[in-house]
């Protein structure tokens, strides 16, 4: 997710809808877009303050939990593609269904991360359903109606406007790596990369589910915006919205990615036979180091946009000339175009980074 600068207080909805606030986004092409949300979520328990960050599929609000003394929390809401409001009824309903399923999956992943003892991931505080004023916007076919539903297979699923899921997480403090990477030394960046590898080892390692099937995850959208550096210098991994569960070696979903930070095999992720596994995340970590250690801090996402290619080659000749040989080797292997040429595991990449740290 992209962090926002402090924003003005939200304004009451201009359409006169009661208990509805409008928050303005301030990033890129969506700058100025208004997001509508209930002012009294969960019966008034949560009081929204402002927008902290937003991404392709979600908006993260700062809020207060009035039930526990006004403690600061983070509330994540679904951000629907504006194009959805031009869809026909069935397509719009299926899009809503798919986004809500993704949200529920993210909630389950956060629960699993807590079960694995990951302290460097936001803690899930609450998960609830409430109204979403965004879904009252007009569609070509009129309105969704309060009790919309969709038939999927043999099941008829409720897609009522008041059954929108919201994720509540503990408030985490820190600055995104995107904000600080240009000011960090080679050694400090390698230390951060080593910490990320340790996190990925826990995320990638299969663990038994209650049904006995091994479960692991591909994070899929590793980038500087999704890494926070806390006050003690620790690394926090945020935004599991794009993560893919892997059950008994089989991917469950397609996830999402950020152009420039994803390896080329992701292009074929819709094909079950495609080799898309945890090595995607190792490439993305290499791309983060590339941005931090290249001359001019070349942002892979900007490069992808300029070349009109979601999977551009990251040219190692653009790396700083003062980097240690082992650091260069780490980047070269992590950024290999085929997964077989990359590190086999996050643990192997961490060990290589530790060798690189000895020479800087």
N, C-alpha and C positions, 0 to 999 in steps of 0.2 A: 504494500500500500504506500501511497505517496503522502507524506506528512504535510499538514497545512500550517501556515502561520496563524497566530491568534486571530480569531474572527470576531466580527461584531456580534452583539447578542442577536438571537433569532427574532424574527418578526412574526406577528400573527398572520395566518393565512389570508391572502387577499380576496379569496372567494367567499369569505364569511363563514367558513366551516368551523364549528366550535371545537375548542380543545386541540387546535392544529397549529403547529409552528412551521416556518419555512427557514431552512438553512441554505446559505449560498456556498457552492463549491468554488475553489479558487485556483484550480490547476488546469493547465493546458487548454485543449479544445473545449473542455466542459466548464471553464471558468465562467462564473455567473449563473450556472444552472441551479435552480432551486429544488431542494429536496424537502418534501413535506412529511411530517411525522407527528404522531400524537404527543401532546405536551404532558400527558399524565399516564405514561406507560405503566402497565400492571397496576391499575387502580390507583395511580398517583404515587406508587412506591419510588419510581425513578424520575428524577428531574434532570432534563437534558441541559447542557451548558453550551457546547459548541462542537464543531466538527474537528476531530483530531487528524484524521487521515481518510483517504478513500482510494479505492482501486477499481478494477474493471467490474467487479461483481458485488462489492460491499462498501458501506460507509461506516466509519468508526466514530462514535460520539463519545465525548467526555460527559459524564453524568454524575449525579449524587444519589446515593441510596438512602432515602429518608427514613427507612426502617432501622438503619444502624448508624444513626447520628450524622447523616449526611456525608458518609465516606465517599471518596471519589472512586468511581468504577468506569469501565469502558463498556459501551453497548454497541454491538455490531448489528447493522440492519442490512437487508438485501438492497442492492442498487440495481434496478432494472434498466436494461438497455432502452434509451429513448425510442429506438426504432420499434420496440414492442407495441407502442401505442398506435402503430399503423398496421398491425397484424389483423388477420381475420380472427374470429372468436376461438376456433379450435387451436390455432397456432399460438395465440396469446395465452390460452389456458395451459397448454403443454409447456410453454416457456416458464410460466409461474410455477407449475408442478416441478420442473427440472431444477429451478433455482431453490425452491424450498427443500427438495431432496438433498441438494448439495450442502445447504445450511445444516440440515440434520446430521449429515455425514461429518461436517466439520466439528459439530458438538461432540459426536462420538469419538473423533480423533483426539480432541482435547482431553476427554475422559481417559482414553488409553494412554496418552502422554503422562497424565498424573499417575496412572497405575504403574507406569515404568519408572516413576521417580524422577522425571525431568523437572528440575527446578528452574531451568532457563527457558521455560515456555509459560505464557500467561495461564493462570489458574482459572478454570471455569467456575464462576460463582452461581450462575443461574441460567435457566433456559425457559422461555415462556412464549405464549402466543398472545397476540393482541391485534388491534386494528392497524391497517396500513393505508393512510389517506392517498398515497401515490396511486393505488389501484382504483381510486374513484375518478381518475382522469378520464376524459372521453376517448373512446375507441371508434373506429369507423362504423362499427355495428351498434354503437350506443355505449351502454355501461355494462360492466361485468355482472352487476347484481350482487346483493349481499350474500347469497347462498350459491355461488357458482360451483359447478362440479365438472369432472372430466372422467370419461371412461378409459381406463388403461387395462388392456387385456379383458379379463372378466370382472374387474373391480371398478366400482364407481367411487371416485375419490372426491371428497369435499375440498374446494378451493375457496372457501369463504374469505371475504376480505378481513374479517376479524380473527382469522386463524394464521396470521403471518408470524413466522418464528423470529425470535430475537435472542442473541447470545450476549450474556453478561460475563465480563472477565474482570479480574483484579486490575487495578491501575498499575501499569508498569512505567517506571521512570527511566529515561535515557534518551540519547540522541541517535538518530538513524545513522548507519555507516555512510549513507549517501551524503550526509551533512558534513562529515569529518574526514572522509578518506583522503582528500587532497592534502591534508595536513599531517598525515601519519608517516612514520619512518618505515623502511622496508622491514625492520625487525618487528615493529609493532603490528604491521599488517600480517606478517607470518604468524605471530602469536594469536591474532584474531582468527586466522584461517585454521590454525590448529584447534582452537576452541570450537569452531564450527564443525570440524571433522569429528570431534568427540560427541557433539550433539547428534550428528548424522549417524554415527555408529549406533546410537540408541534408537533412532528413528528407523534405520534400515534393518536392524536385527530382528528376525522372525521370533515371535513369542506365541505360545499356545493360547488359543481362545478357549472359552468354556466348552466348545464342541470338539476341542482337540486339534483343530486346524491351525497351522502356524500363520501368524499375521505380522506383516511389516508394512512400511509405507515408503512411497517416493514423495518427497516434498514438492517437487516439480517447479516451483516458482521462486527459487533462491536468487536473491538480488540484494543490492545494498539497502533498498528501502525496507526490506523484511528482516533486517538485522539491527538490533538496538544495542548500543554500548551504554551500560549503566554507570552509575556514579563510582563504582569500584573498578571499572574497567572490564567487567564481565560482559559476555555476549548473550543476548536474548533473541530467540528465534520466534518471530511473530507471523501471523496470517497463514493458517493451515487450510484456507479456503480452496486452494488448487490441489491439495495433496491427494494422492491415489492410494487406497488400501490395496495390499497384495495378499491374497489368501491362498495358501498352498501353491505359491508361485504364479498365480493367475491375477492379472490386474483387474480391479473392479472400478472401471470408469476411465475417462480420458483426461481428466484434470484440465489444467490450463497452463499457459506459459507466457513469459514476457519475451518478445522478439529481441534477438541479440544475445540473450542469456541462456537460451536453450540450444542443445546440440541438434544436428540435422536429422537424427533418427526420429525425433519427435514429429517430424512431418508425416510419418506413417503410423502415428499412435492409434488411429482408428482400426488398423489391421491387427487382429489378435496375434498373428505370427510375427509382428515387428519386434525387434530387440529393443525394447524400451524398459529399462530397469533403473536401479538405484544409481547407476553410473551417470544418469542425467544430472543428478545433483552435484556430482564431482566436476562435471563440465561447467556447471553454473558457478561453482566456487572458483574455478579457474578464470571464468569471465569476470568475476568480481575483482580478483587479483589483477587481471589485465587492466581493468579500468583504473585501479588504484596505482599501478606501477608503470603505466604507459606514458609516453611523453604527451603532455597536454591532457592527461586523464580522459582518454577516449571512452565515451559511454557507448557500450555495445548496442543499446537500444537506439541511440541517435544514429549509429552506423547502419543499423538495420533499416531505419526509416530512410536515410539518405540513399542507400543502395536498392531500396524496395525489395529487400530480401530478408525474411525473418531469421535466416540462419547464415549470417555473413561469416567469412573467414576472418579470424582475429589475427592480424599480421604481427608476428613476434618481433619483426625488425623495428617495430614502433615502441618496444620496451625501452625504458631508461638504460643508458649505457653503463651506469654504475652498479647495476644489480649483480649479486653473487651468482656464480655458475650454477649452483644447486637450485637457487630460486628460479632461474631460467628453465632448468630441467623440470621443475615442478609444474610450471605453466605449460611447457611444451607437451607434457604427458597428459595433464588434466584437460587440455584443449584439443586433444586428438579428435579427428573427425569421425572415427569409428569407435564404438564403446570398447571393443576388444583391445585397442591400443592404450586405453586409459588405465588408471589404477583400478585394480579389481574391487577394492573396498575402501571405505572412508578410513579405516585403520591403516591401510597401506599408504594412503595419501598423507595421513598424519605423520607417519614415521618418516616419510620423505621430507616433510616440512620441518620436522625436528632436526634432521641433518642439515637442512638449509639454514636453520637458525644458528647452528654452530659456527658458521663462517661469516656471519654479519655482525 
